[in-house]
Each structure stands twice: as structure tokens, then as C-alpha cells.
Amino acid sequence: MATKTFSSRADETSLAYADAMVRERFGMSFGQYCGSVLIDAIRQGAELPEPPRENAAERKAAALSKLKALASLPNDASVGHMTDDQIDDLIASRYA
């Protein structure tokens, strides 16, 4: 059977808690639990908890706020027409 590796990011404290609970109860790491018990349960049709739903209006407002902040930053369109050497000189001049 072919296998595939997967990974994810999680809050360090939350992951440590989940890992400790799974180790105590099943004698395996949380990663091993997800890669075997959880995947098998999913294949057998187990109910999964719903992920938290973010408010679409809040996400849109946050994205718009970030775009406005980026647009307000100083910029110089001439940089797009510079050669690599000119850009190197420009950067060097700011730290001289």
C-alpha cells in the first residue's frame, strides 16, 4: 500500500495537550493517532466535528484594511525599471 506524509501547524500548547491525552489513552503520538485511527474512522464514515466558521464580513473587512495599509506605504514605480546593479546600489545607499 502506498503512503503519503502530511503535516499541519497547531498552537504549541494545544498540540502538547492533545499529544499527552492520546499518549495516555492509546499509547501513541497525536500524529500517529491522526494518521491511523482518525483516518480509518473517516473512511468508515465517522462524524467529524465542524471546524470553526469565520465571519465572512469580518474576513472581508480585515482583507480590505490590509490592502489599504499596503496602498498607503510609500512606493516608487521607477524601481520596476531599474537594473539589478541599480537596485543593489539603491539598497546599499540606504545602509551607508
C-alpha positions in Angstrom: 0.0 0.0 0.0 1.4 3.4 -1.0 1.6 6.0 1.8 1.8 9.8 1.9 3.2 12.1 4.6 1.1 15.0 5.8 1.6 17.8 8.3 -0.1 20.7 9.9 0.5 23.7 12.2 -1.1 24.0 15.6 -0.7 26.1 18.7 2.1 24.5 20.7 0.2 24.3 24.0 -2.9 22.8 22.3 -0.8 20.2 20.4 1.1 19.2 23.6 -2.2 18.7 25.4 -3.7 16.6 22.5 -0.5 14.6 22.3 -0.5 13.9 26.1 -4.1 12.8 26.0 -3.6 10.5 23.1 -0.4 9.1 24.6 -2.1 8.4 27.9 -5.2 6.8 26.4 -3.8 5.0 23.4 0.0 4.8 23.8 0.8 6.6 20.6 1.5 10.2 19.5 -1.2 12.5 18.3 0.4 12.3 14.8 0.2 8.5 14.8 -3.4 8.8 16.0 -4.3 11.1 13.2 -2.5 9.0 10.6 -4.2 5.7 11.7 -7.2 5.8 14.0 -8.7 9.1 12.7 -8.1 8.3 9.0 -9.7 4.9 9.5 -12.7 6.4 11.2 -13.1 8.9 8.4 -13.0 6.1 5.8 -15.7 4.3 7.8 -18.0 7.3 7.8 -17.4 8.7 11.3 -18.9 12.1 12.2 -16.3 14.8 12.3 -16.5 18.0 14.4 -17.2 21.1 12.3 -14.3 23.5 12.0 -15.0 26.9 13.5 -16.6 29.2 10.8 -15.2 32.7 10.5 -17.5 35.5 9.8 -17.2 36.3 6.0 -17.8 40.0 6.7 -15.0 40.2 9.3 -12.6 38.4 6.9 -13.5 40.8 4.1 -13.1 43.9 6.3 -9.7 42.6 7.6 -8.5 42.0 4.0 -9.6 45.4 2.9 -7.9 47.0 5.8 -4.6 45.2 4.9 -4.9 46.3 1.3 -5.5 49.9 2.3 -2.4 49.8 4.6 -0.3 48.4 1.8 -1.6 51.0 -0.6 -0.6 53.8 1.8 3.0 52.7 2.0 5.5 54.9 0.1 6.4 53.5 -3.3 8.4 54.4 -6.3 7.4 53.0 -9.7 10.8 53.7 -11.2 12.2 50.8 -9.2 10.5 48.5 -11.6 12.6 49.8 -14.4 16.0 49.6 -12.7 18.7 47.0 -13.4 19.9 44.6 -10.8 23.0 46.7 -10.3 20.9 49.9 -9.8 18.8 48.2 -7.2 21.9 46.9 -5.4 23.2 50.4 -5.3 19.9 51.8 -4.1 19.8 49.3 -1.2 23.4 49.8 -0.3 22.9 53.6 -0.2 20.2 53.2 2.4 22.6 51.4 4.8 25.7 53.5 4.1 
